[in-house]
């Protein structure tokens, strides 16, 4: 389990003046970027604009001070728009505030599952993220076109209403929206230091006011903006209302945890670091408890703002603290002018956000993944858009687990899998953390529906974690493997081969699926000195899924940037087919994928300019096609 120590404590050791100057600059820039986004996300969520600012200030500050990532920027995000809007429509703003506080408390419970949450299958993440993006886009069409009248929350009904009111289109609003898009797209070509959304906001707001254009503004729709931070107060919710908010609280906690850790993983890849997932979830829990007391809405890690922080040199949580202080100063001194911002400008900004969130290229690329992963992707996507995000994640995860078990039944002896899934230490009577005990308590104390939902998701998480423990990634180049490894009786053991200097051999043992992908990335991320050639041996990998393919593609691209060659050896039929369908076979190159370790080692020697060696006479085939060729 990760140490529950904030990264701020770690990074302040040996903190330099030069790093502070860099963090200060990055924090100010991110604060400026966060300004229009915080306002836009709040309005799209069905609450007043100042609530988005309060969230970015309070939650952003706490996530940076207490978080487990060096560079994470917290605040309101597009992922929460759909959920928050639905909760506000059903329970009101006070109900949202209480659900967010409850989600913060639930977040402490999820903190012990920080590692497990990272096991969410890649198709599930892409499916609900793309679905959220499409819903955000549909919600902004009205303001983008300047249409009149309210629009319903349901996706299909919303588009029918837009079509019915298309005759009320406001050409001035469309012009403002298009100018906003143009500035956001083309301004970075002129200047990357000043954020393009901020430039678009200033330019379009000034144009609307100077030219007196007939378009809706924040002030005309919401009235005067209260720029001062309110005094903390508890949500006005009775105890009898709280059970009905448990489902909403669980949704906020789960989605917040997923988004936060996803953002932290992306940030790790950008800076070459490692976050503390459990500490990150604790920080998010605290932020979501405190933020609603000041009128805030749910907050989590923001991928776009975190990436902006990294690109501008931010390397410690000080940059995130500066970002929150910058927003506070802007709100206090210039917040009253926010009422002049055109709604069409915010719609244009959110259309760009939705486009970025959609990851449409990745979404389409997933159709080349194994059919079971495509089924999970489409199921999650359609349920997110047409039904409910919580249901989408639950069904997606459970479906992924079921399809994984079916795939393993097709490629291996199911009795082995069944044995691995049995926990000899499982003692329901004495284990206070048993899934059955938690579901029982939720059923008695809260609600049967919530209990079933939590139980399904928790069981799926624990299944993934347990299967990840079954799958092992070990380094074979040196004498580091399991002492129980009987290499003397294994004719294909690496220790019975001559491995050239500069070559590292890693072996994956077990299915390379969504549960093992995170372990794979963590193990290989610990390589201190990058080898000239990295061989991944897969003789005990009967199957690979979309998440495993994604992790493998990341490794290949990162290794190329580092000047390392990646080779695959002992690749079975199903992984070969999956590699071909995903386009990774061609990306790796046919001469870098081998059926046995001896051919892979000779390819490494060729790359290093060394003469090849003949395969030992005692070598035996490890994949079916190799045996057929020798026969």
C-alpha positions, -999 to +999 in steps of 0.1 A: +000+000+000+012+035-009+025+056+019-001+082+030+023+110+027+015+140+005+039+146-024+042+182-012+061+169+018+085+149-004+091+175-030+098+204-006+130+185+005+157+202-015+133+227-031+152+253-050+146+290-059+148+282-096+121+255-093+099+279-074+101+305-102+092+278-127+063+265-105+051+301-100+050+308-138+032+274-145+007+280-117-003+314-130-008+301-165-029+272-153-049+295-131-057+316-162-066+285-182-089+273-153-109+305-152-131+300-183-133+263-178-145+265-142-172+289-152-182+269-182-183+235-163-205+250-136-230+265-160-231+232-180-237+214-147-268+234-140-254+255-112-244+292-110-210+301-125-194+313-092-197+277-078-173+265-105-148+291-094-152+283-057-146+246-065-114+253-085-101+275-057-109+253-026-106+219-041-077+228-063-058+241-033-065+210-011-057+184-039-023+201-045-015+203-007-026+168+002-024+149-031-001+120-041+009+135-074+037+160-080+018+179-108-019+171-105-043+200-109-077+195-093-111+212-099-144+209-117-141+188-149-161+179-179-165+143-167-187+155-139-210+177-160-234+149-168-237+135-133-239+169-115-266+181-139-287+150-132-283+153-095-293+190-095-324+182-115-334+154-091-322+166-057-315+203-061-283+222-053-284+214-016-288+177-024-258+180-047-238+195-019-247+168+005-240+140-021-206+156-027-198+156+010-209+120+013-188+111-018-158+126+000-164+102+029-168+073+005-136+084-011-117+075+020-130+040+017-120+038-020-085+050-009-077+014+002-086+004-034-064+030-051-044+003-068-075-017-078-092+013-094-064+015-119-074-019-132-105-005-150-104-019-185-093+005-212-125+000-234-146+010-203-126+042-198-127+051-235-164+042-237-176+064-209-152+092-217-164+094-253-200+091-241-195+120-217-180+141-245-210+135-268-234+145-240-214+177-233-215+185-270-253+180-272-258+202-241-239+231-257-256+231-291-284+254-278-260+282-267-236+276-296-265+284-320-282+309-298-315+289-298-344+300-276-363+279-250-352+252-225-338+218-236-345+185-217-317+165-201-323+133-220-299+129-250-324+120-277-351+144-265-324+172-264-316+167-301-353+166-310-358+199-292-329+215-309-343+205-343-377+218-333-363+252-323-338+255-351-358+284-366-348+306-336-311+304-345-292+336-336-266+344-363-247+367-339-244+339-313-231+315-341-205+341-351-193+345-315-191+307-311-171+304-344-147+332-335-141+315-301-133+282-319-110+300-344-091+317-316-087+285-295-074+266-326-051+292-342-039+313-313-013+288-301+004+292-335+011+328-326+018+325-288+018+295-265+024+314-233-010+330-231-038+304-230-060+305-260-093+300-241-085+330-220-077+351-252-110+339-268-129+349-236-114+384-235-118+391-273-153+379-277-165+395-244-150+428-255-165+425-290-200+418-277-199+447-253-184+472-277-206+463-306-237+457-284-244+423-301-278+407-292-265+376-275-271+360-241-245+366-214-239+351-180-253+382-164-285+382-185-292+346-176-279+343-140-279+379-128-251+395-107-221+373-100-212+370-063-174+371-065-167+368-027-161+334-011-191+325+010-189+316+047-188+278+052-222+262+059-236+227+060-260+216+032-297+220+042-306+184+039-325+163+064-314+129+076-343+112+058-331+125+025-296+111+029-303+074+019-317+087-014-284+105-021-262+075-015-263+063-051-253+098-063-225+099-037-212+066-048-212+077-085-194+109-077-168+090-056-162+063-082-160+086-112-138+111-093-114+083-083-112+070-119-106+104-134-081+115-107-060+084-111-062+085-149-050+120-148-022+111-124-011+082-147-010+105-177+011+130-156+035+102-146+041+095-182+049+131-189+073+137-161+087+102-156+074+100-120+051+078-099+021+090-080+008+077-047-027+065-057-041+061-022-029+095-010-044+110-041-078+096-033-075+108+003-068+143-009-098+141-033-120+129-005-110+159+017-115+183-012-150+170-019-159+173+018-147+208+022-155+223-012-194+220-009-192+238+025-182+269+004-207+263-023-185+241-045-194+211-067-176+178-071-139+180-081-113+156-094-080+156-113-082+176-145-061+160-173-060+191-196-050+215-168-025+190-154-009+186-189-007+224-192+010+226-158+036+200-169+042+217-203+049+250-186+075+236-162+054+228-131+071+199-113+058+202-077+025+207-059+035+244-054+024+250-090-011+237-081-012+259-050-002+290-071-030+281-096-056+282-068-043+315-054-043+330-089-079+320-094-088+335-060-072+368-068-089+369-102-122+361-087-120+387-059-107+416-081-123+408-115-151+384-107-179+410-110-170+414-147-178+377-154-214+386-160-204+401-193-191+368-208-213+356-237-229+322-233-218+315-269-182+319-259-185+293-231-203+270-255-174+273-280-149+265-252-169+235-241-172+222-277-134+222-279-133+204-245-158+178-257-138+173-289-106+167-269-124+144-245-140+123-272-106+108-283-124+098-315-093+084-331-087+061-302-124+052-301-123+041-338-090+023-333-106+002-306-127-015-333-096-034-343-093-048-308-106-083-299-144-086-304-150-089-266-133-055-260-153-039-288-185-052-271-174-037-238-166-004-256-199+000-274-219-012-243-203+014-221-206+041-247-242+036-255-253+031-218-234+064-210-252+083-237-287+068-236-291+056-200-268+064-171-231+068-165-231+048-133-249+019-149-225+022-179-194+018-157-209-010-137-221-030-167-189-023-186-167-036-158-188-067-150-191-075-187-153-071-191-148-096-163-172-121-177-158-119-212-123-122-198-132-154-181-148-168-213-117-159-233-095-177-207-118-207-210-112-207-247-074-205-246-065-224-214-077-250-190-105-234-171-098-256-140-065-237-136-083-204-137-109-216-112-082-227-088-065-193-091-097-175-083-102-194-050-087-175-021-076-200+005-073-171+030-109-160+024-126-160+058-159-142+056-166-147+092-135-130+104-127-106+075-143-072+081-134-061+046-151-091+028-173-080-001-203-100+013-200-082+046-200-047+029-229-056+007-249-069+037-242-037+057-252-014+028-284-035+023-294-031+060-283+005+065-289+022+032-306+007+001-307-026-017-301-011-051-271+008-039-259-024-021-261-044-054-244-016-074-215-013-049-212-050-045-210-056-083-183-029-088-163-039-057-164-076-067-152-066-102-124-045-088-112-073-065-115-099-093-092-077-114-067-072-086-066-109-078-061-118-115-033-092-116-017-110-088-019-142-107-002-126-137+035-120-130+061-098-148+096-108-139+131-098-151+151-128-163+183-113-175+199-115-141+196-139-112+164-122-099+137-148-106+118-169-082+141-193-063+115-220-070+122-216-107+136-249-118+157-235-147+180-266-148+151-287-159+136-261-182+152-264-216+140-229-226+151-210-195+169-177-203+196-186-178+206-214-202+212-189-229+239-163-237+223-129-233+244-101-249+253-070-228+227-042-233+198-067-236+172-071-209+147-100-210+113-097-192+088-125-190+051-121-186+034-151-169-003-153-172-030-135-193-020-100-203-053-084-197-067-052-181-058-063-146-022-070-154-015-040-176-009-016-147+015-041-130+033-043-164+037-005-167+049-002-131+075-030-133+089-017-166+088+019-153+113+010-126+141+003-152+168+027-141+191+024-172+173+019-205+186-012-223+195-011-260+172-041-266+142-051-244+128-086-250+093-094-237+089-131-234+053-143-237+054-181-237+030-182-207+006-155-221-024-173-236-044-141-243-040-103-245-068-078-245-072-041-255-058-028-223-027-050-226-023-039-262-026-003-251+001-008-225+023-026-250+019+002-276+029+028-249+060+008-241+070+005-278+066+042-284+084+052-252+112+028-259+117+043-293+120+078-279+146+064-255+165+046-283+156+011-272+144-017-295+114-038-282+112-075-293+085-100-285+093-137-282+073-169-278+041-152-289+010-175-291-017-174-317-043-153-299-018-125-291-005-126-327-040-121-341-047-093-316-015-076-325-024-078-362-059-065-357-047-036-336-020-026-361+007-032-335+022-061-354+031-037-383+042-010-358+066-034-341+077-049-374+075-086-384+112-091-378+108-081-342+081-107-333+094-142-328+082-177-319+111-186-296+137-169-274+167-180-295+154-162-326+147-131-305+182-131-290+197-134-325+176-104-336+190-085-306+226-095-316+219-083-352+207-050-339+239-047-317+262-058-346+271-091-330+272-125-348+243-149-343+244-181-322+229-214-331+199-225-309+209-252-284+199-287-293+179-292-261+155-263-269+119-273-273+089-254-289+069-232-266+042-221-291+021-243-313+033-230-347+069-236-337+062-273-330+044-277-364+074-261-382+099-284-365+077-314-372 
